[in-house]
Amino acid sequence: MKSSSSKQRGVATIFYIIAFPLLFSVFVLAIESTRYLQTHARVNDGVEMASLAVAANASTVVHENQILAKGFVDNYAPDGDINASDINVQRTSCDEIYGEQCGKAGVYDRDGLIFTQYRVSVESDFTSWYPKSDYHQGYEEKITMGGEATARKYQGFTIDVAFVADFSGSMASAWEENDNNNDDDDEFSHINSKYEGVVEVIKRITERLESYNDSTEQEIGDEQLANRAAFIGYNMYPHDLGSYYSNVQYYGNGSRSYQWWNNIPNINYAATVAAPLTTPRTSIIGRDPNDSSSFRTLGLTDNFANFRTTIDHFIPSHGTASFEGILEAAKIINGGENVRKLIIVLSDGADWHPDYAHDNRFPSYAALRLYNAGLCDNIITKLEQRQINGRAVEARIFVIGFDYDISLNPGLQTCAGAENIQSASSYKDIYETVLELISEEVGRLYVGS
């Protein structure tokens, strides 16, 4: 019996000696294979997140994109020997992929939004835990694995925005309610007058527009698209390099005197409302002795540095005729090449003088008559009849009132509509409202093949 037991132990020992290498090989393969399957999945997850990050960053600098992508892949697969040079980022424009079909609705998505595509691929070596050099059934010492993912940064349609700024005499005074609400560290706390506040808001908005332009490459047919801005100051009339002019249609042709009280009774209201984008520009001869303003109209531009420098020197004075500024803005943005059009009216008071709204010599009378007859509705209708690159224009008029009860200005309320009017409580409030208006649909991300 003892001899039989000894024989069994001997057989078991021999079996163990023979089977152990095979069992250990299975163990090695199981551990390493599981590890590499998991690592491969992690690398692909990391590459997918990296493609989203690179698309969101929207940089044209290759090394910057590689470093950004490396951080994400390293986080998902920390045991890899990944260098920035192992990461390839291919940046492709919508034009390069779809050619003339880029920007057309229904070709690659419902809206046909312009995009920039980023394809991120990684191929890197991973060190085996159980290499063949130490374990016969192990993996190679270095295993190359990789993955790729594609993300698209869709851009909202670029915009033509016209700032229609009240530059009447009241804009030279301080906004006391705003001053009382400002903290010492408020970014607008240094503002001394309302027109300075409006100018500062517009300058900061153009800085954002500038950054949007820098971070996108929107092209259709090799034509570079960009957000652009215009400035239209108004008191009784707009200015253009020191010359005054009027945008309403008058009975009779030719220039007119600065004497607005004689001009307003001769406005052809029906013709002005019917064709707001094509009314002639009537020269105004002379200068009202009560007008000491200094400002001018700036057409659409993406040279925002020069734009900011120019409006920084403007000075307000005299009365208020908002319809002159709105008509000028409509004509200017109608000539722009962006599909989105936005007119923003910034004013601290009603058209001059609200107490004379029944006197046909005053802007308050003319404004009510024009707005009630549908001037602004017709502006929007005429703008949206135009198509740019096969897409209908989207237009909007928005009014921001401040330092007065905006309900006392029924004309502008009728013009923009209740949903497009806001009474601001501070310069920061104005800034945030305008920023929200121009920032709609600045972009979204898509991950796909």
C-alpha positions in Angstrom: 0.0 0.0 0.0 2.8 2.3 0.9 4.6 1.4 -2.3 1.5 2.3 -4.3 1.1 5.7 -2.6 4.7 6.5 -3.4 4.2 5.6 -7.0 1.2 7.9 -7.2 3.2 10.8 -5.7 5.9 10.1 -8.2 3.5 10.2 -11.1 1.9 13.4 -9.8 5.3 15.0 -9.6 6.2 14.0 -13.1 2.8 15.3 -14.3 3.3 18.6 -12.5 6.8 19.0 -13.9 5.5 18.4 -17.4 2.3 20.4 -17.1 3.6 23.5 -15.2 5.2 25.2 -18.2 2.1 24.7 -20.2 -0.1 26.0 -17.3 2.2 29.0 -16.8 2.1 29.7 -20.5 -1.7 29.8 -20.4 -1.4 32.1 -17.3 1.0 34.4 -19.1 -1.1 34.5 -22.2 -4.3 35.0 -20.3 -2.9 37.9 -18.2 -1.1 39.6 -21.1 -3.9 39.1 -23.6 -6.4 40.5 -21.2 -4.1 43.5 -20.5 -3.6 44.2 -24.2 -7.3 43.9 -25.0 -8.1 46.3 -22.2 -5.3 48.7 -23.2 -6.5 48.7 -26.8 -9.9 49.6 -25.7 -8.5 52.4 -23.5 -6.4 53.7 -26.3 -9.4 54.0 -28.5 -11.4 55.7 -25.8 -8.5 58.1 -25.2 -8.2 58.9 -28.9 -11.9 59.6 -29.2 -11.8 62.0 -26.3 -8.6 63.5 -27.8 -10.4 64.1 -31.1 -13.2 66.0 -29.3 -10.7 68.1 -27.3 -8.6 69.0 -30.4 -11.8 69.9 -32.4 -13.0 72.1 -29.5 -9.6 73.8 -29.2 -9.7 74.5 -33.0 -6.0 75.2 -33.2 -4.0 75.2 -36.4 -0.7 74.5 -34.6 0.2 70.9 -35.1 2.4 70.4 -32.1 -0.2 72.1 -29.8 -2.8 69.6 -31.0 -0.4 66.7 -30.5 0.4 67.7 -26.9 -3.3 68.2 -26.2 -4.2 64.7 -27.6 -1.2 63.1 -25.8 -2.6 64.2 -22.5 -5.9 62.5 -23.1 -4.4 59.2 -24.4 -1.9 59.1 -21.6 -4.7 59.5 -19.1 -6.6 56.5 -20.6 -3.5 54.3 -21.3 -0.8 55.4 -18.8 1.4 52.3 -19.4 2.2 53.3 -23.0 5.4 54.8 -24.3 3.5 57.5 -26.2 5.4 60.5 -27.6 3.8 63.5 -29.2 5.3 62.4 -32.5 3.3 59.1 -32.3 0.1 61.2 -32.7 -1.1 62.4 -36.0 -3.7 65.1 -36.2 -5.2 65.7 -39.7 -7.2 68.9 -40.0 -9.5 69.0 -43.0 -12.0 71.7 -44.1 -15.5 71.2 -45.2 -14.5 72.5 -48.6 -11.8 69.8 -49.0 -14.2 67.0 -48.2 -17.4 68.1 -49.9 -16.2 70.7 -52.4 -19.0 72.8 -53.8 -21.5 70.8 -51.7 -20.0 72.3 -48.5 -22.5 74.5 -46.7 -25.5 73.0 -48.5 -28.4 71.7 -46.4 -29.1 68.0 -46.7 -25.8 66.9 -48.2 -24.1 65.7 -45.1 -26.6 66.9 -42.4 -29.9 68.6 -42.3 -28.6 72.2 -41.8 -25.5 72.1 -43.9 -23.4 73.7 -41.2 -19.8 74.5 -42.2 -17.3 72.5 -40.2 -13.6 71.7 -39.7 -12.8 68.0 -39.3 -10.1 66.6 -37.0 -8.9 63.0 -37.4 -6.7 61.9 -34.5 -4.7 58.7 -34.9 -2.2 57.2 -32.5 0.3 54.3 -33.0 2.7 53.6 -30.2 4.7 50.8 -28.5 3.7 49.2 -25.3 6.2 47.1 -23.2 5.1 43.5 -22.5 5.0 42.3 -18.9 6.0 38.8 -20.0 8.2 39.1 -23.1 9.3 36.2 -25.2 12.9 36.7 -24.1 12.0 35.7 -20.6 8.9 33.5 -21.3 8.8 31.2 -24.2 5.0 31.7 -24.7 5.1 35.4 -24.0 4.5 38.4 -26.3 7.2 40.4 -28.2 9.0 42.8 -25.9 7.3 45.7 -27.7 3.7 45.6 -29.0 2.5 48.3 -31.3 -1.1 49.4 -30.9 -3.1 52.3 -32.0 -6.5 53.8 -32.7 -8.1 56.7 -34.5 -11.2 58.9 -34.2 -12.7 61.8 -36.0 -14.5 64.8 -34.7 -16.0 67.8 -36.4 -16.2 71.3 -35.1 -19.4 72.7 -36.6 -19.5 76.5 -36.9 -22.6 78.6 -36.5 -23.1 80.8 -39.5 -21.0 83.9 -39.4 -22.8 87.1 -38.7 -23.1 90.7 -39.9 -23.9 92.8 -36.9 -24.8 96.5 -37.0 -24.5 98.5 -33.8 -27.0 101.4 -34.0 -25.9 103.7 -31.2 -27.8 106.6 -29.8 -25.4 109.5 -29.9 -27.8 112.3 -28.8 -26.8 114.8 -26.1 -28.2 112.8 -23.2 -25.6 110.1 -23.8 -22.9 112.4 -22.6 -24.3 112.3 -19.0 -23.6 109.6 -16.4 -25.8 106.6 -15.8 -26.4 107.2 -12.1 -28.4 104.0 -11.4 -25.6 101.9 -13.0 -23.0 103.8 -10.9 -24.9 103.0 -7.7 -25.1 99.3 -8.6 -21.4 98.9 -9.7 -18.9 97.2 -7.5 -15.5 98.8 -7.3 -14.0 95.8 -9.1 -16.7 95.8 -11.9 -15.1 95.8 -15.3 -17.1 98.9 -16.3 -16.6 100.8 -13.1 -14.3 103.3 -14.8 -17.0 104.5 -17.2 -18.0 108.2 -16.7 -20.7 108.7 -19.3 -23.3 106.6 -21.1 -21.7 106.9 -24.6 -18.4 105.7 -23.2 -20.2 102.7 -21.7 -21.8 101.9 -25.0 -18.5 102.3 -26.9 -16.8 100.0 -24.3 -19.4 97.3 -24.7 -19.1 97.4 -28.5 -15.3 97.3 -28.3 -15.4 94.2 -26.1 -18.0 92.5 -28.3 -15.7 93.0 -31.3 -12.9 91.4 -29.3 -15.1 88.3 -29.0 -15.9 88.4 -32.7 -12.2 88.7 -33.4 -11.5 85.6 -31.4 -14.3 83.7 -33.2 -12.8 84.6 -36.5 -9.3 83.5 -35.4 -10.6 80.1 -34.3 -12.5 79.1 -37.4 -11.9 78.7 -41.1 -15.2 79.1 -42.8 -14.9 79.0 -46.5 -17.3 78.5 -49.3 -15.9 78.3 -52.8 -12.4 79.5 -51.6 -14.0 82.6 -50.1 -13.1 83.3 -46.5 -16.1 84.1 -44.4 -15.8 86.1 -41.2 -18.0 87.8 -38.6 -18.2 91.5 -39.3 -19.5 94.6 -37.5 -20.7 98.0 -38.5 -21.3 101.1 -36.4 -24.1 103.6 -37.1 -24.3 106.5 -34.7 -27.3 108.7 -34.9 -28.7 111.9 -33.3 -31.0 113.8 -35.7 -29.1 112.3 -38.6 -26.2 109.8 -39.2 -22.8 111.2 -40.2 -20.3 110.1 -42.8 -16.8 111.6 -42.5 -18.3 114.9 -41.3 -21.2 115.0 -43.8 -24.8 114.6 -42.6 -27.4 112.6 -44.6 -30.9 111.3 -44.2 -32.2 107.8 -45.2 -35.9 108.4 -45.4 -37.7 109.1 -48.7 -38.8 112.7 -49.2 -41.3 114.3 -51.5 -39.0 115.9 -54.1 -35.4 115.2 -54.9 -32.1 116.9 -54.0 -30.3 117.8 -50.8 -32.0 119.4 -47.9 -31.1 121.9 -45.2 -30.1 120.8 -41.6 -33.4 122.3 -40.5 -35.1 119.0 -39.6 -38.3 120.7 -38.5 -38.8 121.6 -42.2 -37.7 118.2 -43.5 -39.8 115.8 -41.4 -43.2 117.2 -42.6 -41.9 116.3 -46.2 -41.2 112.6 -45.5 -42.9 110.2 -47.9 -43.8 107.7 -45.3 -45.4 105.2 -47.6 -42.4 105.1 -50.0 -40.0 104.8 -47.0 -41.9 101.8 -45.5 -42.4 100.1 -48.8 -38.7 100.1 -49.9 -36.6 100.6 -46.7 -33.4 99.1 -48.3 -33.4 101.3 -51.4 -34.4 104.7 -50.2 -32.0 107.3 -51.5 -29.4 108.9 -49.2 -30.3 112.6 -49.1 -27.4 115.0 -48.3 -28.1 117.4 -45.4 -26.5 120.8 -46.0 -25.1 122.7 -43.1 -24.9 121.9 -39.4 -27.4 122.7 -36.6 -25.7 125.2 -34.3 -26.9 123.0 -31.4 -25.0 120.0 -32.7 -21.4 119.6 -31.4 -21.2 115.8 -32.0 -18.3 114.0 -33.6 -19.0 110.5 -35.0 -19.4 108.7 -38.3 -20.8 105.6 -39.9 -18.5 102.6 -40.2 -19.4 100.0 -42.7 -19.1 96.2 -42.2 -15.5 95.2 -41.4 -13.5 92.5 -39.7 -10.6 94.8 -39.1 -11.7 95.2 -35.5 -8.6 96.8 -34.2 -9.1 99.8 -36.4 -12.8 99.7 -35.7 -12.2 100.0 -32.0 -9.6 102.8 -32.3 -12.1 104.8 -34.5 -15.2 104.6 -32.3 -13.1 105.4 -29.2 -13.0 109.1 -30.3 -16.7 109.6 -31.0 -18.6 112.3 -29.1 -22.5 112.7 -28.8 -24.7 115.8 -29.0 -28.1 117.0 -30.1 -31.5 115.2 -30.6 -32.7 111.6 -31.3 -34.1 110.1 -34.5 -33.8 106.3 -34.2 -35.4 105.5 -37.6 -32.5 107.2 -39.4 -30.0 104.9 -37.7 -32.1 101.8 -38.3 -32.6 102.5 -42.0 -28.8 103.1 -42.4 -28.0 99.8 -40.6 -30.5 97.8 -42.7 -28.9 99.1 -45.9 -25.4 98.3 -44.7 -26.0 94.7 -43.5 -28.0 94.1 -46.7 -24.7 94.5 -48.5 -22.9 92.0 -46.3 -22.1 88.4 -47.3 -23.0 86.6 -44.1 -26.3 84.7 -43.8 -27.1 85.9 -40.3 -27.9 89.6 -40.0 -28.4 91.4 -36.6 -29.3 95.0 -36.0 -28.8 96.0 -32.3 -30.2 99.4 -31.2 -28.6 100.9 -28.1 -30.5 103.9 -26.7 -31.0 105.8 -23.5 -34.3 107.5 -24.5 -37.2 107.9 -26.8 -37.1 109.7 -30.1 -36.9 113.5 -29.7 -39.2 114.9 -28.2 -41.8 112.5 -26.8 -43.9 115.4 -25.6 -44.3 116.4 -29.2 -45.3 113.0 -30.7 -48.4 114.7 -32.3 -46.4 117.4 -33.9 -45.5 116.4 -37.5 -42.2 118.4 -37.3 -40.6 116.2 -34.6 -38.7 112.8 -34.9 -41.1 111.4 -32.2 -44.0 111.9 -34.7 -42.0 110.4 -37.6 -40.8 107.4 -35.6 -44.3 106.4 -34.5 -45.7 106.8 -37.9 -42.9 104.8 -39.6 -42.8 102.0 -37.0 -46.6 101.7 -36.8 -46.7 101.4 -40.6 -44.5 98.4 -40.5 -41.0 99.8 -41.3 -39.1 97.3 -39.3 -41.2 94.3 -40.4 -40.5 95.3 -44.0 -36.8 95.6 -43.3 -36.7 92.0 -41.9 -38.9 90.8 -44.8 -36.7 92.4 -47.4 -33.5 91.2 -45.8 -34.8 87.6 -45.6 -35.8 87.5 -49.2 -32.1 87.4 -50.1 -30.2 84.2 -50.4 -26.5 83.8 -49.8 -24.8 80.6 -51.1 -28.2 79.0 -51.5 -29.4 79.7 -48.0 -32.0 82.3 -46.9 -30.9 85.1 -44.8 -31.9 85.2 -41.1 -32.4 88.7 -39.8 -33.3 90.2 -36.5 -33.7 93.7 -34.9 -33.0 93.9 -31.2 -33.4 96.9 -28.9 -31.6 97.5 -25.6 -32.9 100.4 -23.6 -31.1 101.8 -20.6 -31.4 104.6 -18.1 -35.1 105.2 -19.0 -38.4 103.5 -18.9 -38.4 101.7 -22.3 -42.2 101.4 -22.1 -42.3 105.1 -22.8 -40.9 104.4 -26.3 -43.8 102.6 -28.0 -42.3 103.2 -31.5 -39.2 101.0 -30.9 -41.3 98.4 -29.1 -43.5 98.2 -32.2 -40.4 98.1 -34.4 -38.6 95.2 -32.7 -41.5 93.4 -31.1 -41.8 92.6 -27.4 -39.6 89.5 -27.6 -36.7 91.6 -29.0 -36.6 94.3 -26.4 -34.7 94.4 -23.2 -34.3 97.0 -20.5 -30.7 96.8 -19.2 -29.7 97.5 -15.6 -26.0 97.9 -16.2 -23.3 98.0 -18.8 -22.4 94.5 -17.9 -26.0 93.5 -18.5 -25.8 95.2 -22.0 -22.6 93.4 -22.7 -23.9 90.0 -21.7 -27.1 90.4 -23.7 -25.3 91.4 -26.8 -22.8 88.6 -26.4 -25.6 86.1 -26.1 -27.2 87.5 -29.3 -24.1 87.1 -31.4 -22.8 83.9 -29.8 -25.8 81.7 -30.7 -24.6 78.6 -32.5 -20.9 79.5 -32.5 -20.2 75.8 -32.8 -20.9 72.2 -31.7 -19.0 68.9 -31.8 -19.7 65.7 -33.6 -17.8 62.4 -33.4 -18.1 60.0 -36.3 -16.2 57.9 -38.8 
